[in-house]
Amino acid sequence: MEFISLDNVKKQDSPIYYRRVYFADTLYEYKGSREIKKVKFIIEVTPLGERHITIDFVDPLNYPVLSLMMAIKRHVIDLDIKGELP
């Protein structure tokens, strides 16, 4: 399974200032076919400034997704550091 991109990133309003909630479409390739699934990811910043990222798949997947989740987390961290998230 190979992560390709994260598209249509939309921020959901959150009353908690240290918690940001986003929804997006993730494009990945699995066994030669490309698929798009909706994901929800949450970025929480601790009092020490560490970022904790949680990934939830809104659309169900029928196979192991650990490698895809790790790739999405790395991409989200990169987007957040560059300031490219809404």
C-alpha positions in Angstrom: 0.0 0.0 0.0 1.4 3.4 -1.1 0.2 6.8 0.0 0.0 9.3 -2.8 -1.7 12.5 -1.6 -4.1 14.2 0.8 -6.7 16.4 -1.0 -9.7 18.5 -0.1 -8.5 19.2 3.4 -11.2 21.0 5.4 -10.9 22.2 9.0 -13.8 21.6 11.4 -14.4 24.2 14.1 -13.3 23.1 17.6 -14.1 24.8 20.9 -10.8 23.5 22.3 -8.0 25.8 21.2 -5.2 23.2 21.4 -7.1 20.7 19.3 -7.6 21.0 15.5 -9.9 18.7 13.6 -9.6 18.1 9.8 -11.4 16.0 7.2 -9.7 15.1 3.9 -9.6 12.7 1.0 -6.6 10.4 0.9 -5.4 8.9 -2.4 -3.4 5.7 -2.3 -2.4 2.8 -4.4 -3.1 -0.8 -3.4 -2.2 -3.8 -5.6 -2.0 -1.6 -8.8 -5.3 0.2 -8.3 -5.8 3.7 -6.9 -8.4 4.4 -4.3 -9.8 7.4 -2.5 -11.0 7.2 1.1 -12.2 9.9 3.5 -10.1 10.4 6.7 -10.4 12.5 9.8 -7.3 13.6 11.5 -6.8 15.5 14.8 -3.8 17.5 15.8 -3.4 18.1 19.5 -0.7 20.2 20.9 0.5 19.4 24.4 1.5 22.1 27.0 5.1 21.3 26.1 4.5 22.0 22.4 4.5 18.3 21.2 2.0 17.4 18.4 -0.1 14.3 18.7 -1.8 13.2 15.6 -4.8 10.8 15.4 -6.0 9.4 12.2 -9.5 7.9 11.7 -10.8 6.4 8.5 -14.3 7.6 7.8 -14.7 5.1 5.0 -14.0 1.5 5.9 -10.9 -0.3 4.7 -10.7 -4.1 4.2 -7.0 -4.5 4.7 -4.2 -3.6 7.1 -3.6 0.2 7.1 -0.7 0.7 9.5 1.8 1.8 6.8 -0.8 4.1 5.2 -1.6 5.7 8.6 2.1 6.3 9.3 2.5 7.9 5.8 -0.5 10.1 6.4 0.9 11.2 9.8 4.2 12.1 8.3 2.5 14.1 5.6 0.2 15.9 8.1 3.2 16.9 10.2 5.0 18.2 7.1 2.0 20.2 6.1 1.6 21.6 9.6 5.2 22.6 9.9 5.1 24.4 6.5 1.8 26.1 7.5 -0.1 24.7 4.6 -3.1 23.4 6.6 -6.3 25.6 6.6 
